Amino acid sequence: MKLSQFKYKLPEDHIALQPAEHRDESRLMVFHKRSQKIEHKIFKDFINYFDEKDLVLFNDTKIFPARLYGNKEKTGARIEVFLLRELNAETRFWDVLVDPARKIRIGNKLYFGEDDSLVAEVIDNTTSRGRTLRFLFDGTHDEFIKVLYGYGETPIPPIIKDRRDVIDVPVDEDHPFTDRERYQTVFARNEGGVVAPSAALHFSRELMKRMEIKGVDFDFLTIHSNTGNFREIDVEDLSKHKMDSEMVIISEALAERVNKVKESGHHVVAVDTSVMRAIETSVSTTGFLKPFEGWTNKFIFPEYNFSIADCMVANFYEPYSTHLMMTAAFGGYDQVMDAYKMALKEGYMFGPYGDAMLILPD
């Protein structure tokens, strides 16, 4: 497959800049692979397609406020710092991205807060944009994290942030929302991600309770998605693209549960491309899921034979994105691209706060 095969025109007014008032009331396109039937539903209708003992897999990563703005010493230049991961809790070392990177060199100090109460020193260059910072802070680790996150913003994706920067986004005052709440799943618990599993943002507590009552099972794995999800692909031949590595945790208990469901012939549903990447990372030679704790840079694009899940929940993704490529690999390239044309015609909204697609095998 070639990068150019994933080009399509996405009008700006089809990009959702804020979520639906209620999580489970976004639109849902239901796509049946075998029959190629397409239905137009509301997301809360998801439950109608599954029965007792089917298993829905979620990513329980928790997004932290990773975007900070500081000022460079002496010049006062405004610098964006994007926290990626803590390298050492005792020394306060963090792996970060900085922008503009050309202004930041080893030895520079950055000041955060109106009173410059938090200071960081650049101690290493890791990539063209990456740096290692040492935060200078007297106090416990818990106190430090509270201060650090207090200065941070929710790292909403560029497709939303960039559009918000150039237009006024109307917010219904009767139903206000904050990104810290809505760019986070209702079951988030393992902190470490900077990209939310957007297809899982549609699940409300009420919908999950209805699943529980009906007997539709659900369980969790962890994959901490990073900004590599938004990195532009710069090669036409997709086989030459390298994904950034992401941390994955699949417990032994989860692997056993998934394999029992798979053997029984019930549905296994991957909610979000992050879950699909995680479970396809750790597959046995006989096609069953194995426990796994480590890093994955798996890149899935057509043609690809999936081993674990037979159903998938996805959002509507940007042109050229790795998310779109994985969705096309699962649903079929021609079929998914045709479904996207229909979605645009029918007024579906795209992006992390947009509408969803449910891909079924029948």
N, C-alpha and C positions, 0 to 999 in steps of 0.2 A: 504494500500500500504506500501511496505517496501523500505527503503533507497537503498538497493542493487538492486532494480529493475530499478534504474536510472543510473546504471553503463554502460559506453560504452568507448571504446578506442578512445581518441582524439589525433591524431598525432600532434606534435608540429608545423609541417609545415602547418597545417590547421588553426592555430591561427593568425588572422590578427593583425599585430603590428602597422599598420598605416592605415588610412582610404583610400577609393577609391579617385581618383583624384577629381571627382565630386560627391557630396552627392547622387544624384539620379541615379548614374550609377553603383551602386553595383548590385549584382545578386539578383533575387527575385524568390523564389520557391512559386508557387501558389498551395495550397492544398485545394481541394474541399471535404468537409467532407462526403456528402451524396453519391456522385458517386465515391469517393476516387481517382478521377483523379488528376494527378500532372502535372503542367506545369513549364517550366523553362523560366524565363523572366528577363528583366532588371527593376530595381526598378521604373523608370519613367513610366513603363507600369501600375503601380498601378491604375492610373486614369481610365484605360479602363474597370475596373471592377465595377465602381460605376456611378450612375446617379444623376440627379438633385434631390435635397431634401434628399439624403442620408447624414448622419452626421458622421464626423470623429472627434474623441475626442483625444486631445493632453494634455500632462502634460507640463505646462509652467514654471516648476522649473528652477532656474538659479544656475549653479554650481559656487562655489567660490573657490579661490586657498587655499585649506584647509591643504595642506601638507607642514610643515615647518621643518627645521633642525636647532637645537640649540646646545649649549654647556653647560654642567653642570658646576656650579661654582667649583673652586678649581681643580677638576680633569680634566676638559676640555673634558670629554666624550661626544661623538656625540650622540644626542638624537633626534629621530624623534617625532614630535608633529603633531597629526592629529586633526584639529579643527572640532568639531561636531556642537556646537551651542553656541551662545552668551547668557549667563544667565542674565547678568545685564549690560546695556550699561554705566551706570554712574560709576560703580565700576570696569569695565573692566573684569568682571568674565566670563570665558569661560569653557565649558565642553569639554574635549579633551581626546584623547588616546595617550599614550606615549609608545615608544619602544626603548630600552629594559626597561620594567616597573620595573624590580627588582632594578634598579639603582636610581629610583626616589622616594623620600620620602617627606612627609609633611615638609615644611620649606626650601626645596632646591630651589635654584634660577637657572634659565635657561637664557642664553644670546643668542640673535639672531643678525645676521648681522656681517659683517667683523669688524666693530668698536664696536660691542656689544651695539649698540644704543637702542635696545629694550630688556627689562628685564621682566621676568615673575617669579612669586613666586608660588610654590605649596601650596595650602591651604587646600586640602581635597583629600581623596581617595574615588572614587565612585564605581569602580569595580577592578578586578585584573589588568586590563590595564588602566582603566579610572582614570582621575584626574581632579580636578578643579584648574585652573590657574587664578591668578590675574596679569594682565599685568600692569606694572608700567610705566605710560606715562603721561607727562604733555602736555596738548593740548586738542583741541576739539575732539569729537567723530569721526567726519569726518576725521580729521588729523590722528587719531589713526588707523582707518580702512585702510586708504591709506598706512600707513607704514606697518601695519600687512600684508595686502594682497601683498604688494610689496616684502615681503620676502617669500611669499607662492608659491607653485607649484600647477598646476592642479592635482587633486587627481585621476589620471587614475587608473583603476582597476588592481588588482594583476595579472590577467591573461596576461595583457600587460606589466606592470611594471617589473614583475619578469623575463619575457623572454627578455625584452630589457636589463636588467642588465647583462645578460650572453652572449648576442650576439651583433654584430654590426648591427644596423638597417639601411639599405640603404634608403636614401631620395633623390628623384629626384629633383635636384636643380632648374629645370625649373618649378616645381610645388611644392614649399615648403609649408608646413602647420605647424601650431602650435597647440598643444593640447588645449591651452586656447581658440582657435577658433573652432576647430573641435570636441572637446569633450564638445560640447554645441549646443543645438538646435538653429535654426535660429529665433525661436520665444521666447526664454528664457527671462523671465522678473521678476519673483518673486524669489529673492535670498534666498537660504537656503539649497539647496541640495548639497550632496557630491557625489552622484551617478547619472549620466545622464540617462534619458530614452532612452536607446541605440537604440531601434527600431525607434525612432523619428529622430535620427541623419541622416537618409536617405532622409528626406524631405528638398528639396531646396526651395528657394524663387520662382524659376521659376515653379516648380511643384505645389506649393500652388497657384500661380497665375493662372495656367491652371485649377486647381480645381475650383477656384472662377469663371472663365469664363464659365466653364461647368455647374456651379450651384451646385457642390458638396460642401455642407456646412461643416464648421469645427468650433470647439469651444474649450475652454480650462478649465481645472481644475488644481489644484495644489496639488502635493504630494511630499514632500521633502524626497527623499529616502536616506538612510544612509548606513553605512558600514555593517550593519547586513545582507545586501544582499549577502555578501561574507563570512559570518561566516559559518564554517563547521558544518554540522548537525552531531551530535554525538549520535543519537539514531536510531536504526533500524526501530522502529515503528514510522511512520511519525505523527501519531496522538498525539505523546508526544513532538513533537518539538514546541518550542515557538519562534515566530518571534519577532524581535525588533520593537518597536513602531515607527511610522512615522506620521508626521503632514499632514493632508488632509484638503483641502478647496474646497467645492462644493457649488457654489452660488445657490440661489433660481432660478435665471433666467436660469442658465444652466440646473438645474433639470427639470424645466418646458419645456425647449426646447427638452431635451432628451426624455421626456415622450410623447410629441406631435409626435415626429418622430417615436417612438416605436408604438404608437397607429395607426399611418398612414400606418404602414407596410413597411416603408423604412428601409434601413440598418443603424445600429449604429455600428461604427467601433472603437474599443479600440486600440490605438496605444501604445504598450508597456505593459508589465506586471504591471507596476506601475499604469497605468490608470485602468486596470482591477481590481486591488486590491482596488483602491479608490472607484470605482462605486459599487463594490460588498459589500463594507463596509456599505453602506447606502441605503438599499433596503427596501421598505415597504412590508407589508404582502401580498399585491396584486401584487408584482413584479415590482413596479415602483421606480424610483430614488428619493431620498429625499435630500434636502439641508443638508450640514454637514460641521462642522468646529470642528476639534478635532484630536484625535490620533487613529491610527489603528495598530493592530498587526495581522491582518487577514492572515492566511496561507491557500492557496488554492492548493490542490493536488487531484488526482483522487480518488474516483469518486466525482464529484461536479456538481450541477445544476446551471448554470449561468442564471441570470435574465434580464440583460440589453442589453449588446452587443451581436450581432449575428456574428460579424466578428472581427478578431484580427490580428494585425501586431506584429510579434515577430522577434527577432534575433535567431541565432543558439547558444545555451548556453552550458556551461560546464557540464560534468557529475556531478551528485549528487546535482545540483543547484536548488534552489527554483524556479528560472525562468523556467527551464526545466519542473519542476513538474506542474507549472501552465499551461504551454503550452500544456502539455500532458492531463491535466484535460479538457482543452477547445477543443482540436482536437481529443481526444481519445488516450489512452495510447499506444495501439498496433500500431495505425496508425501513430502517431507522432514518435515513436521509429523507425518504418520502414522508415519514411521520413528522419530521421537523417542518417540512413544507406545509403540511396540514396544520401543524401547531401555529405557525405564523399566520396562516389564513384565518384560523379560528380564534385568534386573539390570545393565545396562551402567553404567559409571561415567562421570561428567561432569567437565568442567574440564580444565585444562592437563595434569594428571597422569592423566586418565581414559582411556577407550577411544577407538577411532577408527572412522571411516566411510570406506569407499572407494566413490566414485560412478563407475560405468562407463556408457558410452553405450548398450550393447546391452540 
